[in-house]
Amino acid sequence: MEDREKIAKVCNIWVSLTDPYIQNDPLILCDLDSFNEKQIIPYIASIRATNNKREDTFIAQSIKFSNNNKWYTKKKMKIG
């Protein structure tokens, strides 16, 4: 199985929880055909248990910026 197939099998369901729609920080998706796996950067992240204490560290991944990436979003996303 290719790495691209592994990434493509992730599925998230997104629903706006604010009324009437998201105004700031909208959902943004990257076109996998414009994505290079060398852009993946692992880092150590943690879940915040309280405001002052962090617990449960894990390895997360971020994406290094590239002008070749194609990003998509839709303004004023809402339920329906």
PDB file of N, CA, C and O in Angstrom:
ATOM      1  N   MET A   1       0.849  -1.186   0.000  1.00  0.00           N
ATOM      2  CA  MET A   1       0.000   0.000   0.000  1.00  0.00           C
ATOM      3  C   MET A   1       0.890   1.245   0.000  1.00  0.00           C
ATOM      4  O   MET A   1       1.815   1.350   0.806  1.00  0.00           O
ATOM      5  N   GLU A   2       0.613   2.174  -0.894  1.00  0.00           N
ATOM      6  CA  GLU A   2       1.373   3.408  -0.959  1.00  0.00           C
ATOM      7  C   GLU A   2       0.997   4.332   0.192  1.00  0.00           C
ATOM      8  O   GLU A   2      -0.106   4.252   0.733  1.00  0.00           O
ATOM      9  N   ASP A   3       1.944   5.225   0.567  1.00  0.00           N
ATOM     10  CA  ASP A   3       1.660   6.187   1.637  1.00  0.00           C
ATOM     11  C   ASP A   3       0.475   7.071   1.289  1.00  0.00           C
ATOM     12  O   ASP A   3      -0.304   7.429   2.173  1.00  0.00           O
ATOM     13  N   ARG A   4       0.322   7.427   0.025  1.00  0.00           N
ATOM     14  CA  ARG A   4      -0.799   8.274  -0.400  1.00  0.00           C
ATOM     15  C   ARG A   4      -2.124   7.594  -0.090  1.00  0.00           C
ATOM     16  O   ARG A   4      -3.080   8.257   0.314  1.00  0.00           O
ATOM     17  N   GLU A   5      -2.193   6.273  -0.277  1.00  0.00           N
ATOM     18  CA  GLU A   5      -3.419   5.537   0.020  1.00  0.00           C
ATOM     19  C   GLU A   5      -3.713   5.556   1.514  1.00  0.00           C
ATOM     20  O   GLU A   5      -4.876   5.624   1.912  1.00  0.00           O
ATOM     21  N   LYS A   6      -2.683   5.499   2.340  1.00  0.00           N
ATOM     22  CA  LYS A   6      -2.881   5.552   3.786  1.00  0.00           C
ATOM     23  C   LYS A   6      -3.473   6.892   4.195  1.00  0.00           C
ATOM     24  O   LYS A   6      -4.388   6.942   5.017  1.00  0.00           O
ATOM     25  N   ILE A   7      -2.959   7.973   3.630  1.00  0.00           N
ATOM     26  CA  ILE A   7      -3.454   9.306   3.964  1.00  0.00           C
ATOM     27  C   ILE A   7      -4.887   9.476   3.483  1.00  0.00           C
ATOM     28  O   ILE A   7      -5.711  10.051   4.194  1.00  0.00           O
ATOM     29  N   ALA A   8      -5.196   8.988   2.295  1.00  0.00           N
ATOM     30  CA  ALA A   8      -6.519   9.172   1.708  1.00  0.00           C
ATOM     31  C   ALA A   8      -7.608   8.435   2.478  1.00  0.00           C
ATOM     32  O   ALA A   8      -8.786   8.749   2.306  1.00  0.00           O
ATOM     33  N   LYS A   9      -7.256   7.468   3.322  1.00  0.00           N
ATOM     34  CA  LYS A   9      -8.260   6.702   4.046  1.00  0.00           C
ATOM     35  C   LYS A   9      -8.718   7.368   5.335  1.00  0.00           C
ATOM     36  O   LYS A   9      -9.585   6.837   6.029  1.00  0.00           O
ATOM     37  N   VAL A  10      -8.150   8.515   5.665  1.00  0.00           N
ATOM     38  CA  VAL A  10      -8.596   9.260   6.836  1.00  0.00           C
ATOM     39  C   VAL A  10      -9.863  10.020   6.460  1.00  0.00           C
ATOM     40  O   VAL A  10      -9.916  10.677   5.420  1.00  0.00           O
ATOM     41  N   CYS A  11     -10.871   9.927   7.303  1.00  0.00           N
ATOM     42  CA  CYS A  11     -12.132  10.607   7.020  1.00  0.00           C
ATOM     43  C   CYS A  11     -12.557  11.401   8.245  1.00  0.00           C
ATOM     44  O   CYS A  11     -12.666  10.854   9.343  1.00  0.00           O
ATOM     45  N   ASN A  12     -12.795  12.682   8.055  1.00  0.00           N
ATOM     46  CA  ASN A  12     -13.302  13.534   9.127  1.00  0.00           C
ATOM     47  C   ASN A  12     -14.656  14.075   8.711  1.00  0.00           C
ATOM     48  O   ASN A  12     -14.884  14.382   7.541  1.00  0.00           O
ATOM     49  N   ILE A  13     -15.539  14.186   9.667  1.00  0.00           N
ATOM     50  CA  ILE A  13     -16.839  14.803   9.414  1.00  0.00           C
ATOM     51  C   ILE A  13     -16.836  16.135  10.144  1.00  0.00           C
ATOM     52  O   ILE A  13     -16.584  16.184  11.347  1.00  0.00           O
ATOM     53  N   TRP A  14     -17.112  17.203   9.432  1.00  0.00           N
ATOM     54  CA  TRP A  14     -17.046  18.537   9.988  1.00  0.00           C
ATOM     55  C   TRP A  14     -18.428  19.156   9.967  1.00  0.00           C
ATOM     56  O   TRP A  14     -19.126  19.113   8.954  1.00  0.00           O
ATOM     57  N   VAL A  15     -18.816  19.729  11.089  1.00  0.00           N
ATOM     58  CA  VAL A  15     -20.106  20.413  11.199  1.00  0.00           C
ATOM     59  C   VAL A  15     -19.886  21.704  11.979  1.00  0.00           C
ATOM     60  O   VAL A  15     -19.230  21.699  13.021  1.00  0.00           O
ATOM     61  N   SER A  16     -20.418  22.779  11.492  1.00  0.00           N
ATOM     62  CA  SER A  16     -20.347  24.049  12.192  1.00  0.00           C
ATOM     63  C   SER A  16     -21.200  23.975  13.459  1.00  0.00           C
ATOM     64  O   SER A  16     -22.365  23.581  13.405  1.00  0.00           O
ATOM     65  N   LEU A  17     -20.626  24.349  14.583  1.00  0.00           N
ATOM     66  CA  LEU A  17     -21.365  24.330  15.843  1.00  0.00           C
ATOM     67  C   LEU A  17     -21.809  25.724  16.265  1.00  0.00           C
ATOM     68  O   LEU A  17     -22.404  25.894  17.329  1.00  0.00           O
ATOM     69  N   THR A  18     -21.523  26.714  15.440  1.00  0.00           N
ATOM     70  CA  THR A  18     -21.926  28.084  15.760  1.00  0.00           C
ATOM     71  C   THR A  18     -23.075  28.498  14.848  1.00  0.00           C
ATOM     72  O   THR A  18     -23.304  27.908  13.793  1.00  0.00           O
ATOM     73  N   ASP A  19     -23.769  29.501  15.278  1.00  0.00           N
ATOM     74  CA  ASP A  19     -24.929  29.954  14.521  1.00  0.00           C
ATOM     75  C   ASP A  19     -24.692  31.374  14.051  1.00  0.00           C
ATOM     76  O   ASP A  19     -24.267  32.183  14.875  1.00  0.00           O
ATOM     77  N   PRO A  20     -24.921  31.743  12.839  1.00  0.00           N
ATOM     78  CA  PRO A  20     -25.423  30.873  11.785  1.00  0.00           C
ATOM     79  C   PRO A  20     -24.318  30.173  10.992  1.00  0.00           C
ATOM     80  O   PRO A  20     -24.590  29.175  10.325  1.00  0.00           O
ATOM     81  N   TYR A  21     -23.062  30.678  11.049  1.00  0.00           N
ATOM     82  CA  TYR A  21     -21.987  30.052  10.287  1.00  0.00           C
ATOM     83  C   TYR A  21     -20.631  30.470  10.865  1.00  0.00           C
ATOM     84  O   TYR A  21     -20.548  31.389  11.680  1.00  0.00           O
ATOM     85  N   ILE A  22     -19.583  29.785  10.433  1.00  0.00           N
ATOM     86  CA  ILE A  22     -18.222  30.096  10.866  1.00  0.00           C
ATOM     87  C   ILE A  22     -17.755  31.381  10.182  1.00  0.00           C
ATOM     88  O   ILE A  22     -17.833  31.494   8.958  1.00  0.00           O
ATOM     89  N   GLN A  23     -17.275  32.336  10.953  1.00  0.00           N
ATOM     90  CA  GLN A  23     -16.764  33.578  10.377  1.00  0.00           C
ATOM     91  C   GLN A  23     -15.238  33.624  10.418  1.00  0.00           C
ATOM     92  O   GLN A  23     -14.611  34.153   9.500  1.00  0.00           O
ATOM     93  N   ASN A  24     -14.638  33.077  11.472  1.00  0.00           N
ATOM     94  CA  ASN A  24     -13.184  33.074  11.622  1.00  0.00           C
ATOM     95  C   ASN A  24     -12.675  31.633  11.654  1.00  0.00           C
ATOM     96  O   ASN A  24     -13.388  30.726  12.085  1.00  0.00           O
ATOM     97  N   ASP A  25     -11.452  31.432  11.201  1.00  0.00           N
ATOM     98  CA  ASP A  25     -10.798  30.120  11.243  1.00  0.00           C
ATOM     99  C   ASP A  25     -11.625  29.027  10.578  1.00  0.00           C
ATOM    100  O   ASP A  25     -11.987  28.055  11.240  1.00  0.00           O
ATOM    101  N   PRO A  26     -11.933  29.155   9.296  1.00  0.00           N
ATOM    102  CA  PRO A  26     -12.741  28.144   8.607  1.00  0.00           C
ATOM    103  C   PRO A  26     -11.953  26.867   8.355  1.00  0.00           C
ATOM    104  O   PRO A  26     -10.728  26.849   8.472  1.00  0.00           O
ATOM    105  N   LEU A  27     -12.653  25.820   8.016  1.00  0.00           N
ATOM    106  CA  LEU A  27     -12.053  24.551   7.626  1.00  0.00           C
ATOM    107  C   LEU A  27     -11.363  24.734   6.281  1.00  0.00           C
ATOM    108  O   LEU A  27     -11.936  25.305   5.353  1.00  0.00           O
ATOM    109  N   ILE A  28     -10.112  24.238   6.180  1.00  0.00           N
ATOM    110  CA  ILE A  28      -9.347  24.346   4.942  1.00  0.00           C
ATOM    111  C   ILE A  28      -8.819  22.963   4.588  1.00  0.00           C
ATOM    112  O   ILE A  28      -8.313  22.250   5.455  1.00  0.00           O
ATOM    113  N   LEU A  29      -8.933  22.581   3.318  1.00  0.00           N
ATOM    114  CA  LEU A  29      -8.495  21.272   2.855  1.00  0.00           C
ATOM    115  C   LEU A  29      -7.419  21.423   1.800  1.00  0.00           C
ATOM    116  O   LEU A  29      -7.471  22.326   0.965  1.00  0.00           O
ATOM    117  N   CYS A  30      -6.427  20.515   1.848  1.00  0.00           N
ATOM    118  CA  CYS A  30      -5.346  20.510   0.865  1.00  0.00           C
ATOM    119  C   CYS A  30      -5.610  19.417  -0.169  1.00  0.00           C
ATOM    120  O   CYS A  30      -5.966  18.292   0.180  1.00  0.00           O
ATOM    121  N   ASP A  31      -5.433  19.759  -1.430  1.00  0.00           N
ATOM    122  CA  ASP A  31      -5.563  18.796  -2.518  1.00  0.00           C
ATOM    123  C   ASP A  31      -4.385  17.817  -2.448  1.00  0.00           C
ATOM    124  O   ASP A  31      -3.233  18.234  -2.566  1.00  0.00           O
ATOM    125  N   LEU A  32      -4.658  16.529  -2.257  1.00  0.00           N
ATOM    126  CA  LEU A  32      -3.584  15.535  -2.122  1.00  0.00           C
ATOM    127  C   LEU A  32      -2.709  15.441  -3.368  1.00  0.00           C
ATOM    128  O   LEU A  32      -1.544  15.055  -3.269  1.00  0.00           O
ATOM    129  N   ASP A  33      -3.238  15.781  -4.523  1.00  0.00           N
ATOM    130  CA  ASP A  33      -2.429  15.745  -5.738  1.00  0.00           C
ATOM    131  C   ASP A  33      -1.363  16.833  -5.754  1.00  0.00           C
ATOM    132  O   ASP A  33      -0.407  16.746  -6.524  1.00  0.00           O
ATOM    133  N   SER A  34      -1.511  17.859  -4.914  1.00  0.00           N
ATOM    134  CA  SER A  34      -0.516  18.933  -4.829  1.00  0.00           C
ATOM    135  C   SER A  34       0.389  18.775  -3.602  1.00  0.00           C
ATOM    136  O   SER A  34       1.236  19.629  -3.337  1.00  0.00           O
ATOM    137  N   PHE A  35       0.210  17.700  -2.868  1.00  0.00           N
ATOM    138  CA  PHE A  35       0.894  17.465  -1.598  1.00  0.00           C
ATOM    139  C   PHE A  35       2.064  16.512  -1.793  1.00  0.00           C
ATOM    140  O   PHE A  35       1.938  15.505  -2.489  1.00  0.00           O
ATOM    141  N   ASN A  36       3.203  16.828  -1.179  1.00  0.00           N
ATOM    142  CA  ASN A  36       4.381  15.974  -1.217  1.00  0.00           C
ATOM    143  C   ASN A  36       4.621  15.429   0.182  1.00  0.00           C
ATOM    144  O   ASN A  36       4.641  16.194   1.146  1.00  0.00           O
ATOM    145  N   GLU A  37       4.802  14.126   0.308  1.00  0.00           N
ATOM    146  CA  GLU A  37       4.964  13.498   1.624  1.00  0.00           C
ATOM    147  C   GLU A  37       6.186  14.016   2.386  1.00  0.00           C
ATOM    148  O   GLU A  37       6.252  13.867   3.606  1.00  0.00           O
ATOM    149  N   LYS A  38       7.149  14.616   1.695  1.00  0.00           N
ATOM    150  CA  LYS A  38       8.334  15.196   2.350  1.00  0.00           C
ATOM    151  C   LYS A  38       7.964  16.434   3.159  1.00  0.00           C
ATOM    152  O   LYS A  38       8.769  16.911   3.958  1.00  0.00           O
ATOM    153  N   GLN A  39       6.764  16.955   2.964  1.00  0.00           N
ATOM    154  CA  GLN A  39       6.295  18.125   3.710  1.00  0.00           C
ATOM    155  C   GLN A  39       5.852  17.773   5.122  1.00  0.00           C
ATOM    156  O   GLN A  39       5.658  18.674   5.938  1.00  0.00           O
ATOM    157  N   ILE A  40       5.688  16.502   5.434  1.00  0.00           N
ATOM    158  CA  ILE A  40       5.209  16.090   6.756  1.00  0.00           C
ATOM    159  C   ILE A  40       6.332  16.269   7.776  1.00  0.00           C
ATOM    160  O   ILE A  40       7.440  15.765   7.592  1.00  0.00           O
ATOM    161  N   ILE A  41       6.031  16.985   8.843  1.00  0.00           N
ATOM    162  CA  ILE A  41       7.004  17.241   9.907  1.00  0.00           C
ATOM    163  C   ILE A  41       6.427  16.732  11.227  1.00  0.00           C
ATOM    164  O   ILE A  41       5.448  17.288  11.725  1.00  0.00           O
ATOM    165  N   PRO A  42       7.026  15.672  11.806  1.00  0.00           N
ATOM    166  CA  PRO A  42       6.539  15.185  13.099  1.00  0.00           C
ATOM    167  C   PRO A  42       7.001  16.093  14.244  1.00  0.00           C
ATOM    168  O   PRO A  42       8.065  16.707  14.173  1.00  0.00           O
ATOM    169  N   TYR A  43       6.186  16.167  15.296  1.00  0.00           N
ATOM    170  CA  TYR A  43       6.566  16.912  16.495  1.00  0.00           C
ATOM    171  C   TYR A  43       5.865  16.296  17.697  1.00  0.00           C
ATOM    172  O   TYR A  43       4.884  15.566  17.548  1.00  0.00           O
ATOM    173  N   ILE A  44       6.369  16.591  18.880  1.00  0.00           N
ATOM    174  CA  ILE A  44       5.764  16.065  20.105  1.00  0.00           C
ATOM    175  C   ILE A  44       4.690  17.043  20.569  1.00  0.00           C
ATOM    176  O   ILE A  44       4.962  18.225  20.776  1.00  0.00           O
ATOM    177  N   ALA A  45       3.489  16.546  20.728  1.00  0.00           N
ATOM    178  CA  ALA A  45       2.359  17.358  21.183  1.00  0.00           C
ATOM    179  C   ALA A  45       1.836  16.773  22.486  1.00  0.00           C
ATOM    180  O   ALA A  45       2.224  15.675  22.887  1.00  0.00           O
ATOM    181  N   SER A  46       0.958  17.509  23.137  1.00  0.00           N
ATOM    182  CA  SER A  46       0.380  17.017  24.384  1.00  0.00           C
ATOM    183  C   SER A  46      -1.066  17.479  24.502  1.00  0.00           C
ATOM    184  O   SER A  46      -1.476  18.472  23.901  1.00  0.00           O
ATOM    185  N   ILE A  47      -1.812  16.738  25.282  1.00  0.00           N
ATOM    186  CA  ILE A  47      -3.198  17.082  25.555  1.00  0.00           C
ATOM    187  C   ILE A  47      -3.215  17.896  26.842  1.00  0.00           C
ATOM    188  O   ILE A  47      -2.627  17.485  27.842  1.00  0.00           O
ATOM    189  N   ARG A  48      -3.872  19.028  26.827  1.00  0.00           N
ATOM    190  CA  ARG A  48      -3.928  19.885  28.016  1.00  0.00           C
ATOM    191  C   ARG A  48      -5.003  19.360  28.951  1.00  0.00           C
ATOM    192  O   ARG A  48      -6.184  19.349  28.605  1.00  0.00           O
ATOM    193  N   ALA A  49      -4.598  18.931  30.125  1.00  0.00           N
ATOM    194  CA  ALA A  49      -5.540  18.421  31.115  1.00  0.00           C
ATOM    195  C   ALA A  49      -6.186  19.573  31.888  1.00  0.00           C
ATOM    196  O   ALA A  49      -7.384  19.551  32.167  1.00  0.00           O
ATOM    197  N   THR A  50      -5.382  20.567  32.227  1.00  0.00           N
ATOM    198  CA  THR A  50      -5.881  21.771  32.895  1.00  0.00           C
ATOM    199  C   THR A  50      -5.138  22.955  32.296  1.00  0.00           C
ATOM    200  O   THR A  50      -4.314  22.778  31.400  1.00  0.00           O
ATOM    201  N   ASN A  51      -5.414  24.139  32.772  1.00  0.00           N
ATOM    202  CA  ASN A  51      -4.721  25.319  32.247  1.00  0.00           C
ATOM    203  C   ASN A  51      -3.235  25.312  32.575  1.00  0.00           C
ATOM    204  O   ASN A  51      -2.445  25.888  31.828  1.00  0.00           O
ATOM    205  N   ASN A  52      -2.838  24.680  33.662  1.00  0.00           N
ATOM    206  CA  ASN A  52      -1.448  24.723  34.102  1.00  0.00           C
ATOM    207  C   ASN A  52      -0.679  23.424  33.906  1.00  0.00           C
ATOM    208  O   ASN A  52       0.541  23.412  34.076  1.00  0.00           O
ATOM    209  N   LYS A  53      -1.340  22.348  33.560  1.00  0.00           N
ATOM    210  CA  LYS A  53      -0.692  21.049  33.502  1.00  0.00           C
ATOM    211  C   LYS A  53      -0.976  20.354  32.180  1.00  0.00           C
ATOM    212  O   LYS A  53      -2.119  20.306  31.723  1.00  0.00           O
ATOM    213  N   ARG A  54       0.081  19.811  31.565  1.00  0.00           N
ATOM    214  CA  ARG A  54      -0.082  19.061  30.321  1.00  0.00           C
ATOM    215  C   ARG A  54       0.233  17.597  30.582  1.00  0.00           C
ATOM    216  O   ARG A  54       1.166  17.265  31.314  1.00  0.00           O
ATOM    217  N   GLU A  55      -0.559  16.732  29.973  1.00  0.00           N
ATOM    218  CA  GLU A  55      -0.371  15.296  30.131  1.00  0.00           C
ATOM    219  C   GLU A  55      -0.513  14.608  28.784  1.00  0.00           C
ATOM    220  O   GLU A  55      -0.937  15.220  27.803  1.00  0.00           O
ATOM    221  N   ASP A  56      -0.156  13.332  28.747  1.00  0.00           N
ATOM    222  CA  ASP A  56      -0.344  12.486  27.570  1.00  0.00           C
ATOM    223  C   ASP A  56       0.301  13.058  26.311  1.00  0.00           C
ATOM    224  O   ASP A  56      -0.396  13.524  25.410  1.00  0.00           O
ATOM    225  N   THR A  57       1.622  13.022  26.248  1.00  0.00           N
ATOM    226  CA  THR A  57       2.305  13.463  25.035  1.00  0.00           C
ATOM    227  C   THR A  57       2.164  12.399  23.951  1.00  0.00           C
ATOM    228  O   THR A  57       2.045  11.208  24.240  1.00  0.00           O
ATOM    229  N   PHE A  58       2.178  12.843  22.718  1.00  0.00           N
ATOM    230  CA  PHE A  58       2.072  11.948  21.567  1.00  0.00           C
ATOM    231  C   PHE A  58       2.758  12.610  20.377  1.00  0.00           C
ATOM    232  O   PHE A  58       3.027  13.811  20.403  1.00  0.00           O
ATOM    233  N   ILE A  59       3.039  11.840  19.347  1.00  0.00           N
ATOM    234  CA  ILE A  59       3.660  12.391  18.151  1.00  0.00           C
ATOM    235  C   ILE A  59       2.558  12.805  17.177  1.00  0.00           C
ATOM    236  O   ILE A  59       1.733  11.991  16.763  1.00  0.00           O
ATOM    237  N   ALA A  60       2.567  14.079  16.826  1.00  0.00           N
ATOM    238  CA  ALA A  60       1.613  14.631  15.867  1.00  0.00           C
ATOM    239  C   ALA A  60       2.378  15.000  14.598  1.00  0.00           C
ATOM    240  O   ALA A  60       3.603  14.884  14.555  1.00  0.00           O
ATOM    241  N   GLN A  61       1.673  15.435  13.585  1.00  0.00           N
ATOM    242  CA  GLN A  61       2.317  15.817  12.336  1.00  0.00           C
ATOM    243  C   GLN A  61       1.767  17.142  11.846  1.00  0.00           C
ATOM    244  O   GLN A  61       0.577  17.426  11.985  1.00  0.00           O
ATOM    245  N   SER A  62       2.644  17.946  11.274  1.00  0.00           N
ATOM    246  CA  SER A  62       2.219  19.180  10.638  1.00  0.00           C
ATOM    247  C   SER A  62       2.690  19.143   9.189  1.00  0.00           C
ATOM    248  O   SER A  62       3.411  18.230   8.786  1.00  0.00           O
ATOM    249  N   ILE A  63       2.284  20.124   8.421  1.00  0.00           N
ATOM    250  CA  ILE A  63       2.654  20.185   7.007  1.00  0.00           C
ATOM    251  C   ILE A  63       3.489  21.436   6.770  1.00  0.00           C
ATOM    252  O   ILE A  63       3.077  22.547   7.103  1.00  0.00           O
ATOM    253  N   LYS A  64       4.662  21.238   6.194  1.00  0.00           N
ATOM    254  CA  LYS A  64       5.532  22.357   5.835  1.00  0.00           C
ATOM    255  C   LYS A  64       4.944  23.068   4.621  1.00  0.00           C
ATOM    256  O   LYS A  64       4.484  22.423   3.679  1.00  0.00           O
ATOM    257  N   PHE A  65       4.960  24.387   4.647  1.00  0.00           N
ATOM    258  CA  PHE A  65       4.386  25.188   3.567  1.00  0.00           C
ATOM    259  C   PHE A  65       5.084  24.934   2.237  1.00  0.00           C
ATOM    260  O   PHE A  65       6.299  24.743   2.185  1.00  0.00           O
ATOM    261  N   SER A  66       4.304  24.935   1.172  1.00  0.00           N
ATOM    262  CA  SER A  66       4.832  24.858  -0.190  1.00  0.00           C
ATOM    263  C   SER A  66       3.920  25.667  -1.106  1.00  0.00           C
ATOM    264  O   SER A  66       2.696  25.608  -0.990  1.00  0.00           O
ATOM    265  N   ASN A  67       4.524  26.417  -2.009  1.00  0.00           N
ATOM    266  CA  ASN A  67       3.734  27.162  -3.004  1.00  0.00           C
ATOM    267  C   ASN A  67       3.021  26.234  -3.976  1.00  0.00           C
ATOM    268  O   ASN A  67       2.107  26.661  -4.682  1.00  0.00           O
ATOM    269  N   ASN A  68       3.425  24.972  -4.020  1.00  0.00           N
ATOM    270  CA  ASN A  68       2.807  24.006  -4.927  1.00  0.00           C
ATOM    271  C   ASN A  68       1.475  23.468  -4.405  1.00  0.00           C
ATOM    272  O   ASN A  68       0.698  22.898  -5.172  1.00  0.00           O
ATOM    273  N   ASN A  69       1.203  23.641  -3.118  1.00  0.00           N
ATOM    274  CA  ASN A  69      -0.045  23.128  -2.547  1.00  0.00           C
ATOM    275  C   ASN A  69      -1.243  23.921  -3.035  1.00  0.00           C
ATOM    276  O   ASN A  69      -1.176  25.136  -3.221  1.00  0.00           O
ATOM    277  N   LYS A  70      -2.331  23.209  -3.235  1.00  0.00           N
ATOM    278  CA  LYS A  70      -3.605  23.838  -3.581  1.00  0.00           C
ATOM    279  C   LYS A  70      -4.526  23.657  -2.378  1.00  0.00           C
ATOM    280  O   LYS A  70      -4.794  22.533  -1.953  1.00  0.00           O
ATOM    281  N   TRP A  71      -5.002  24.766  -1.840  1.00  0.00           N
ATOM    282  CA  TRP A  71      -5.852  24.747  -0.651  1.00  0.00           C
ATOM    283  C   TRP A  71      -7.246  25.230  -1.029  1.00  0.00           C
ATOM    284  O   TRP A  71      -7.409  26.107  -1.877  1.00  0.00           O
ATOM    285  N   TYR A  72      -8.254  24.634  -0.376  1.00  0.00           N
ATOM    286  CA  TYR A  72      -9.648  24.973  -0.665  1.00  0.00           C
ATOM    287  C   TYR A  72     -10.405  25.236   0.633  1.00  0.00           C
ATOM    288  O   TYR A  72     -10.176  24.587   1.653  1.00  0.00           O
ATOM    289  N   THR A  73     -11.298  26.193   0.563  1.00  0.00           N
ATOM    290  CA  THR A  73     -12.175  26.484   1.683  1.00  0.00           C
ATOM    291  C   THR A  73     -13.494  27.027   1.122  1.00  0.00           C
ATOM    292  O   THR A  73     -13.582  27.399  -0.048  1.00  0.00           O
ATOM    293  N   LYS A  74     -14.476  27.063   1.951  1.00  0.00           N
ATOM    294  CA  LYS A  74     -15.755  27.648   1.560  1.00  0.00           C
ATOM    295  C   LYS A  74     -16.152  28.630   2.654  1.00  0.00           C
ATOM    296  O   LYS A  74     -16.221  28.263   3.827  1.00  0.00           O
ATOM    297  N   LYS A  75     -16.407  29.850   2.281  1.00  0.00           N
ATOM    298  CA  LYS A  75     -16.794  30.872   3.254  1.00  0.00           C
ATOM    299  C   LYS A  75     -18.204  30.614   3.760  1.00  0.00           C
ATOM    300  O   LYS A  75     -19.048  30.064   3.052  1.00  0.00           O
ATOM    301  N   LYS A  76     -18.438  31.020   4.991  1.00  0.00           N
ATOM    302  CA  LYS A  76     -19.756  30.956   5.630  1.00  0.00           C
ATOM    303  C   LYS A  76     -20.347  29.535   5.628  1.00  0.00           C
ATOM    304  O   LYS A  76     -21.527  29.345   5.332  1.00  0.00           O
ATOM    305  N   MET A  77     -19.514  28.549   5.960  1.00  0.00           N
ATOM    306  CA  MET A  77     -20.005  27.168   6.041  1.00  0.00           C
ATOM    307  C   MET A  77     -20.995  27.059   7.178  1.00  0.00           C
ATOM    308  O   MET A  77     -20.824  27.685   8.225  1.00  0.00           O
ATOM    309  N   LYS A  78     -22.043  26.253   6.970  1.00  0.00           N
ATOM    310  CA  LYS A  78     -23.069  26.089   7.990  1.00  0.00           C
ATOM    311  C   LYS A  78     -23.718  24.719   7.825  1.00  0.00           C
ATOM    312  O   LYS A  78     -23.498  24.036   6.825  1.00  0.00           O
ATOM    313  N   ILE A  79     -24.506  24.329   8.796  1.00  0.00           N
ATOM    314  CA  ILE A  79     -25.211  23.050   8.743  1.00  0.00           C
ATOM    315  C   ILE A  79     -26.162  23.067   7.543  1.00  0.00           C
ATOM    316  O   ILE A  79     -26.879  24.043   7.320  1.00  0.00           O
ATOM    317  N   GLY A  80     -26.157  21.986   6.782  1.00  0.00           N
ATOM    318  CA  GLY A  80     -27.058  21.886   5.633  1.00  0.00           C
ATOM    319  C   GLY A  80     -26.399  22.269   4.352  1.00  0.00           C
ATOM    320  O   GLY A  80     -27.032  22.235   3.297  1.00  0.00           O
TER     321      GLY A  80
END
